[in-house]
Amino acid sequence: MKTLAVILARAGSVGLPQKHLAPLLGRPVISYTFDHAHAAKSITQVIVTSDCPTVRRMATAAGFAAIERPAELATSEASVQDVMLHAMEKAQAIADVRADIFLVLYGNVPVRPAGIIDRAVKMLIETGCDSVRSFCPVGKWHPAWMSKLKEDRVVPLYPGSTHRRQDLAPLWLHDGGIVAVTRAAMLRGKVDPDPHAFFGTDRRGFETGAGETVEIDQLRDLYWAEAVLRAAADQANPHFRRAS
């Protein structure tokens, strides 16, 4: 089965403009996603879609196909589904790739668990489902602990009170690490106005650890990603000794 990975890298961003090119330990943020794509064994072809010429040049230098994203698909209102459908058509035109599986790789995610891409593809094939995504635990941001503020009055989102974290019902949030969908599910986006139609009806997922995926949306996310990458490098160093 042929697998097309589409790396998304829109230039504009309200939180951190040009976040894909922001320096992270001496490298642009997006270069880490390039590494993740190169390391995945299940990928047949990689295409980078961006409205940024610099990103497209970097993609070509990395050995990937690069396409210019139209202005109407480079806005904050544009859906991932529409961007993926555009990339799918372009991939078939310029690289003659008719993929069976499509992967969404966000270029602003420099930290992903090892093997996460191949794990998603394997699950998609073995289960015969429509889509697979990675999910991290919500932790203390659980909706059971959330409230509405009506002026200065606190109104719990859910009635009742759960005091201990271990008593909360387990919930997970898509962490942006990987999205894998079948061709049939991807094509649903052409006829269904729901921007999440390409997830299909049989949606699966697997859990990643808290903090194992880092998505860059704000400046502080860069600092967190740097800390995670430095810690991983230290732990991989045979001479590393944790201070007691």
C-alpha positions as CSV (number, residue, x, y, z in Angstrom):
1,M,0.0,0.0,0.0
2,K,1.3,3.5,-0.9
3,T,1.4,6.1,1.8
4,L,1.6,9.8,1.2
5,A,2.7,12.0,4.0
6,V,1.7,15.6,3.7
7,I,3.6,18.1,5.8
8,L,1.5,21.2,6.5
9,A,3.4,24.5,7.0
10,R,1.3,27.7,6.7
11,A,3.4,30.9,7.0
12,G,0.9,32.9,8.9
13,S,0.2,32.4,12.6
14,V,-1.4,34.7,15.1
15,G,0.4,33.3,18.1
16,L,3.9,33.0,16.6
17,P,4.4,34.3,13.0
18,Q,6.6,32.0,10.8
19,K,6.7,29.4,13.6
20,H,7.9,26.7,11.2
21,L,11.1,28.7,10.7
22,A,11.7,29.6,14.3
23,P,15.1,28.5,15.6
24,L,15.1,25.5,17.9
25,L,18.5,24.4,19.1
26,G,20.1,25.9,16.0
27,R,17.6,24.4,13.5
28,P,14.3,25.5,12.1
29,V,11.3,24.0,13.8
30,I,10.1,22.3,10.6
31,S,13.4,20.5,10.1
32,Y,12.5,18.1,12.9
33,T,9.3,17.0,11.1
34,F,11.4,16.4,8.1
35,D,13.5,14.1,10.2
36,H,10.4,12.3,11.5
37,A,9.2,11.7,7.9
38,H,12.7,10.4,6.8
39,A,12.7,8.0,9.8
40,A,9.3,6.5,9.1
41,K,9.5,3.2,7.2
42,S,5.9,3.1,6.1
43,I,6.0,6.4,4.0
44,T,6.1,6.0,0.2
45,Q,6.2,9.7,-0.7
46,V,6.4,13.1,1.2
47,I,4.9,16.3,-0.1
48,V,5.2,19.7,1.7
49,T,2.4,22.2,1.2
50,S,3.2,25.8,2.1
51,D,2.7,29.4,1.1
52,C,6.2,30.2,2.3
53,P,9.0,30.0,-0.4
54,T,11.7,29.4,2.2
55,V,9.9,26.3,3.5
56,R,9.4,25.0,0.0
57,R,13.1,25.4,-0.7
58,M,14.0,23.6,2.5
59,A,11.6,20.8,1.5
60,T,13.2,20.4,-1.9
61,A,16.7,20.3,-0.3
62,A,15.4,17.6,2.1
63,G,14.4,15.5,-0.9
64,F,10.7,16.1,-0.7
65,A,8.2,17.3,-3.3
66,A,7.0,20.9,-2.5
67,I,3.8,22.6,-3.6
68,E,2.7,26.2,-3.3
69,R,-0.4,26.5,-1.2
70,P,-3.1,28.8,-2.8
71,A,-3.9,31.9,-0.8
72,E,-7.4,30.7,0.0
73,L,-6.0,27.6,1.7
74,A,-3.4,29.6,3.6
75,T,-5.8,31.4,6.0
76,S,-6.6,30.5,9.6
77,E,-10.1,29.6,8.4
78,A,-9.0,27.0,5.8
79,S,-9.6,23.5,6.9
80,V,-7.0,20.7,7.1
81,Q,-9.3,18.6,5.0
82,D,-9.3,21.1,2.1
83,V,-5.5,21.5,2.3
84,M,-5.1,17.7,2.2
85,L,-7.4,17.3,-0.8
86,H,-5.5,19.9,-2.7
87,A,-2.2,18.2,-1.8
88,M,-3.6,14.8,-2.9
89,E,-4.5,16.1,-6.3
90,K,-1.1,17.9,-6.7
91,A,0.8,14.8,-5.6
92,Q,-0.9,12.7,-8.3
93,A,-0.1,15.4,-10.9
94,I,3.5,16.1,-10.1
95,A,4.7,12.8,-8.5
96,D,2.3,10.3,-10.0
97,V,1.4,9.0,-6.6
98,R,-2.0,7.5,-6.1
99,A,-1.8,6.9,-2.4
100,D,-3.9,4.4,-0.4
101,I,-3.1,6.1,2.9
102,F,-2.7,9.7,3.7
103,L,-0.8,11.1,6.7
104,V,-1.1,14.6,8.2
105,L,2.2,15.8,9.6
106,Y,2.0,19.3,11.1
107,G,5.3,21.2,10.5
108,N,5.1,22.9,13.9
109,V,5.4,19.7,15.9
110,P,9.2,19.2,16.4
111,V,8.8,16.6,19.2
112,R,7.0,13.3,18.5
113,P,7.3,9.9,20.2
114,A,9.6,7.6,18.2
115,G,7.8,5.3,15.8
116,I,4.5,7.2,16.1
117,I,4.0,7.4,12.3
118,D,4.6,3.8,11.6
119,R,2.4,2.8,14.6
120,A,-0.5,4.8,13.1
121,V,-0.1,3.3,9.7
122,K,0.1,-0.2,11.1
123,M,-3.1,0.3,13.2
124,L,-4.9,1.7,10.2
125,I,-4.1,-1.3,8.0
126,E,-4.6,-4.0,10.7
127,T,-8.0,-2.7,11.9
128,G,-9.4,-1.6,8.5
129,C,-10.7,1.6,10.1
130,D,-11.1,5.0,8.4
131,S,-8.6,7.0,10.5
132,V,-6.1,6.8,13.3
133,R,-4.9,9.7,15.6
134,S,-2.6,10.0,18.5
135,F,-4.0,11.1,21.9
136,C,-2.5,12.4,25.1
137,P,-4.2,12.4,28.5
138,V,-5.9,15.7,29.4
139,G,-4.5,15.7,32.9
140,K,-5.6,18.6,35.1
141,W,-7.4,20.2,32.1
142,H,-10.2,17.8,32.6
143,P,-13.7,19.2,31.8
144,A,-15.0,17.9,35.2
145,W,-12.8,20.6,36.8
146,M,-13.9,23.4,34.4
147,S,-16.4,26.2,35.0
148,K,-18.2,28.9,33.2
149,L,-17.9,32.5,34.5
150,K,-21.1,34.5,34.3
151,E,-19.8,37.9,35.2
152,D,-18.1,37.0,38.5
153,R,-20.2,34.0,39.4
154,V,-18.6,30.5,39.0
155,V,-20.8,27.9,37.4
156,P,-19.4,24.4,37.1
157,L,-19.5,23.0,33.6
158,Y,-20.7,19.7,35.1
159,P,-22.8,19.3,38.2
160,G,-21.2,17.6,41.2
161,S,-17.6,17.7,42.4
162,T,-14.6,15.4,41.8
163,H,-11.8,16.2,44.2
164,R,-9.1,13.7,43.4
165,R,-7.5,13.4,39.9
166,Q,-7.6,9.6,40.2
167,D,-11.4,9.7,40.4
168,L,-11.8,11.5,37.1
169,A,-13.0,9.6,34.1
170,P,-10.1,9.1,31.8
171,L,-10.1,11.4,28.8
172,W,-7.7,12.1,26.0
173,L,-7.0,14.9,23.5
174,H,-5.6,14.7,20.0
175,D,-2.0,15.9,20.4
176,G,-1.2,16.7,16.8
177,G,1.5,14.0,16.6
178,I,0.0,12.1,13.7
179,V,-3.2,11.6,11.7
180,A,-3.6,8.7,9.3
181,V,-6.6,8.3,7.0
182,T,-7.6,5.9,4.2
183,R,-8.1,7.2,0.6
184,A,-11.8,6.4,0.9
185,A,-12.1,8.5,4.0
186,M,-10.1,11.3,2.5
187,L,-12.4,11.5,-0.5
188,R,-15.4,11.9,1.8
189,G,-14.2,15.5,2.2
190,K,-15.2,16.2,-1.4
191,V,-18.9,15.5,-0.8
192,D,-19.4,16.2,3.0
193,P,-19.2,19.8,4.2
194,D,-18.1,18.6,7.7
195,P,-14.4,19.8,8.0
196,H,-13.7,16.5,9.8
197,A,-15.4,14.2,7.3
198,F,-12.1,12.9,6.3
199,F,-11.7,11.1,9.6
200,G,-14.5,8.8,8.4
201,T,-17.0,7.0,10.6
202,D,-14.7,4.3,12.1
203,R,-12.2,6.5,14.0
204,R,-9.4,4.9,16.1
205,G,-6.6,6.2,18.2
206,F,-3.8,5.3,20.5
207,E,-2.4,7.0,23.6
208,T,0.9,8.8,23.9
209,G,2.4,10.0,27.1
210,A,1.9,13.4,28.6
211,G,4.4,15.8,27.1
212,E,5.7,13.3,24.5
213,T,4.4,15.5,21.7
214,V,5.1,19.2,21.6
215,E,3.3,21.5,19.2
216,I,4.7,25.1,18.6
217,D,1.9,27.7,18.7
218,Q,3.4,30.3,21.2
219,L,6.9,31.4,22.1
220,R,6.7,29.5,25.4
221,D,6.2,26.3,23.4
222,L,9.7,26.7,21.9
223,Y,11.2,26.8,25.4
224,W,9.3,23.6,26.3
225,A,10.4,21.8,23.1
226,E,14.0,22.8,23.8
227,A,13.8,21.5,27.3
228,V,12.3,18.1,26.1
229,L,14.9,17.8,23.3
230,R,17.8,18.6,25.7
231,A,16.5,16.1,28.3
232,A,16.2,13.4,25.6
233,A,19.8,14.1,24.4
234,D,21.1,14.0,28.0
235,Q,19.4,10.7,28.7
236,A,20.8,9.2,25.5
237,N,24.3,10.2,26.5
238,P,26.1,7.3,28.2
239,H,28.0,9.7,30.3
240,F,24.9,11.5,31.6
241,R,24.4,11.4,35.3
242,R,21.3,12.7,37.0
243,A,22.1,15.0,39.9
244,S,21.1,13.4,43.3
